[in-house]
Amino acid sequence: MMTESEFTEIVSSTREIVLSAIEKNLAERFSYAIDDVAQETYFRAYKALKKDQFRQESKLSTWLYTIARNESLRMNDKLRKEEERAEKLTKSKKEEDFLISHTDLNENSKRLNSQEMKGYFFERNSQR
């Protein structure tokens, strides 16, 4: 069974390699997530090491590099999907605002006589 000090030593000795993998594979626009990816990398490694799942077919540093690369790619997908969702929400909000504005205009125009309507349009256009 691995001790906490042994794992601390693993983190210390592989930190540069893990960060290198993350920097190479994490999209630049998501660089704010570097710490999250590093933490997830070591969390996954710790769980695997505790279960004795590291098969030692490669060096520990190579194995951790692979985990970091995979976590970076996973984070890219996650954050890109979040961006797409936010973009869709923004777009639908703009469309909703337009429809509400258009509906309000139709309702208000029914209540206005022609002179009031001219004043309403003049006022709205001069505010832009």
Sequence and secondary structure as in RCSB ss.txt:
>XXXX:A:sequence
MMTESEFTEIVSSTREIVLSAIEKNLAERFSYAIDDVAQETYFRAYKALKKDQFRQESKLSTWLYTIARNESLRM
NDKLRKEEERAEKLTKSKKEEDFLISHTDLNENSKRLNSQEMKGYFFERNSQR
>XXXX:A:secstr
   HHHHHHHHHHHHHHHHHHHHHHS GGGGGGHHHHHHHHHHHHHHHHHTT    SS HHHHHHHHHHHHHHHH
HHHHHHHHHHHHHHHHHHHHHHHHHHHHHHHHHHHHS HHHHHHHHHHHHHT 
